[in-house]
Amino acid sequence: MPSGIEEKISDKKELVEVALDVIVENKDVVEKVKGGDDKAFNFLMGEIMKKTNRRADFKIVREVLKELLK
């Protein structure tokens, strides 16, 4: 792998842990998501991406977050 390029995080277990941290830190936003606010969902996605330095696999993060917010 070329230097300077970090590997994507696709470990679902690791991403669940990050997502849970974000959910706990943003309970007010979680309530908005549960009320159907798509912008709030996107905010949580962004927070997860920030915590992983944009290395998280976006598709897996989306799945994990949807599952956790059911």
C-alpha positions, -999 to 999 in steps of 0.1 A, spaced: 0 0 0 14 34 -9 25 55 21 1 82 32 -30 62 23 -47 47 54 -67 16 51 -105 17 53 -121 5 84 -146 -22 74 -147 -42 107 -184 -41 116 -177 -46 153 -153 -17 154 -177 5 136 -206 -5 159 -184 7 189 -178 41 172 -214 44 163 -225 37 198 -202 64 211 -217 89 187 -252 79 197 -245 84 234 -228 118 227 -258 130 206 -290 118 223 -309 149 211 -299 142 175 -309 105 179 -344 116 189 -346 137 158 -336 108 136 -362 86 153 -387 113 144 -377 109 107 -352 138 103 -328 127 75 -305 157 81 -300 144 117 -291 110 104 -265 125 81 -251 145 110 -245 113 129 -229 97 98 -206 127 96 -197 124 133 -188 87 128 -167 96 98 -149 123 118 -141 99 147 -126 75 122 -106 101 103 -128 95 73 -115 59 71 -148 41 79 -164 23 51 -194 46 44 -217 18 33 -211 -3 65 -214 28 87 -248 35 71 -260 -1 77 -247 -1 113 -263 32 122 -297 22 107 -296 -10 126 -287 7 159 -314 33 156 -343 10 148 
